[in-house]
Amino acid sequence: MAQSNPLDSVFFVSLPEDINLSNHAMNIDPSIPLPVQKKPDDDASSFNIADLTQEQILSGILTVLAYDKNNEHADYYRRIMLEARPNIKKELAEAAILKTKNEDWDLAEEIWTALHGLDPKDMAITLNMALYFDQRADSYRRNDLHEDADAYDALALNYYTEAMNADPEIPDAFFNAAFFHFKRRNFSGAKGCFESYLALTADFDDKELGENGLYKKERAQEMIDKIKSRNLEDEQFHAAYDYIVSGQEEKGLEAIRKFLQSNPAVWNAWFLLGWGLRRLERYEDAMQAFLHARECEGGDESPDTLNELAICQMETGDFEGAEDSLIDALNMDADNTKIISNLGFLALKRGKRDEAKKYFETVLEIDPNDRLAQSQVAQL
């Protein structure tokens, strides 16, 4: 369904010089029309300027700055906004962070977009935009909405790239972008970003870095060491992931088996092998791969491995084993909705409909937009 254009909710008016809409000094240029946010029953053709409020103008300005990036009067509108509301950037940032935290995605995006339009040169806002799109993509991927997730990944990458190109450099842009790449199995990109973060913070002393900065340096070096020790930059590994995620599982399995010939102790590779086999519904073989992953260094630290193992155990009739795996996974990541959903599906396989419904309701408490849980609760 086509989305409406936010600019359709705005019309432009010319104001008389003597109008007073703010306690702050607002230097209005009567020759430049101002954007006005429509009220529900407003009609631009019959608009009465006596009914105009300051809030309508400021809302209209934010809409234009957000969605009409090349507006010729953008700088003028920004000046009016900052004169009328000197603390507007702080207010919008706090609101956007809260909405993002609550996963009120659409409203959060509106606020972030307005804030970015208000000050596109503020790289802290740009980095926060990247983090917002990154989190939204993760949420969609948890709900198996992979096309939506990919679209928001692309937006996140654009903003991460913009933040990393800032002058002066922003070390945190590289640190956060590194984890973005790592989650998407782009280990070469992740390693490069972690190395850039360490280089940018090399001359800072402990006092300048603070406790959080010291933790980030240690974490960055730890991640670089993991990527190096597991040879995750190898082209075969990256190709295997790309093949599997694009639905070419057989090619992916061929590539990851070649990688494993030279890197038999890398748990991520055994996980990738199991993931490809599980997608092909070869559950017994996949289960062996996931068990092998858990035997490798670091493999027993991932709830994803246990969750995938549990799916295979469910499909092969080992319900007790699946429950043990899912409970262990949940102990590692208590709010992981995929794990909780799989506990619901396990309960269904055991004929425990009331128990299953409680699991799916728990998922919706964490993520009210989880479509799979919504569907299951409705059926139950």
WOQUITA-V634209 format. One record per pair of residues at least 24 apart in sequence whose ideal C-beta (glycine too) atoms are under 8 Angstrom apart, sorted by the first residue. I is the first residue (numbers start at 0). J is the second residue. Records with the same first field share a line. If there is no record, write none. Layout:
# WOQUITA-V634209
I: J + J
This chain:
# WOQUITA-V634209
4: 66
5: 62 + 65 + 66 + 109
6: 62 + 63 + 66 + 67
8: 36 + 37 + 62
9: 34 + 35 + 36 + 37 + 59 + 62 + 63
10: 34 + 35 + 37 + 41 + 43 + 46
11: 35
12: 46 + 48 + 51
14: 48 + 51
15: 48
18: 48
20: 51 + 52 + 53 + 56 + 83
21: 53 + 82 + 83
23: 82 + 83 + 84 + 85
24: 82
25: 79 + 82 + 83
26: 78 + 79 + 82
27: 79
28: 75
31: 72 + 75
33: 59 + 60 + 76 + 79
34: 59 + 60 + 62 + 63 + 76
35: 59
36: 62
53: 83
57: 83 + 84
61: 113 + 116 + 117
62: 113
63: 116
64: 113 + 116 + 117
65: 109 + 112 + 113 + 115 + 116
66: 112 + 116
68: 116 + 119
73: 116
77: 117 + 118
80: 117
81: 117
87: 117
88: 114 + 117 + 118 + 121 + 124
91: 117
92: 124 + 127
95: 127 + 131
96: 127
99: 130 + 131 + 134
102: 138 + 366 + 367 + 368
104: 135 + 138 + 368
107: 131
108: 135
122: 161 + 162 + 165 + 169 + 172
123: 169
125: 158 + 161 + 162 + 165
126: 158 + 159 + 162 + 169 + 171 + 172 + 175
128: 158
129: 155 + 156 + 157 + 158 + 159 + 161 + 162 + 172 + 175 + 176 + 179
130: 155 + 175
132: 158
133: 159 + 175 + 179
137: 182
138: 366 + 368
141: 336 + 337 + 366 + 369
142: 336 + 366 + 368 + 369 + 370 + 371
143: 371
144: 370
152: 183
155: 179
163: 192 + 195
168: 199
170: 196 + 199 + 200
171: 196 + 215
173: 199
174: 215 + 219
177: 219 + 222
181: 222
184: 236 + 237 + 240
185: 237
186: 226 + 231 + 232 + 236 + 237
187: 232 + 237
189: 222 + 226
190: 222 + 223 + 226 + 227 + 232
193: 219 + 220 + 222 + 223
194: 223
197: 223
225: 297
229: 262 + 265 + 266 + 267 + 268
230: 258 + 261 + 262 + 265
231: 265 + 267
233: 258 + 262
236: 262 + 267 + 268 + 271
239: 268 + 271 + 275
240: 271
243: 271 + 274 + 275 + 278
248: 275 + 276 + 278 + 279
249: 279
251: 275
252: 276
264: 295 + 296
265: 295
266: 292 + 293 + 295 + 296 + 297 + 298 + 301 + 304
267: 292
269: 295 + 298
270: 298 + 301 + 303 + 304 + 307
273: 304 + 307 + 308 + 311
274: 307
277: 307 + 310 + 311
280: 314
282: 310 + 311 + 314 + 315
283: 311 + 315
285: 311
286: 311 + 312 + 315
300: 331
301: 331
302: 328 + 329 + 331 + 332 + 335 + 338
303: 328
305: 331
306: 335 + 337 + 338 + 341
309: 341 + 345
310: 341
313: 341 + 344 + 345 + 348
318: 345 + 348 + 349
321: 345
334: 365
336: 362 + 365 + 366 + 369 + 372
339: 365
340: 369 + 371 + 372 + 375
343: 372 + 375
352: 379
355: 379
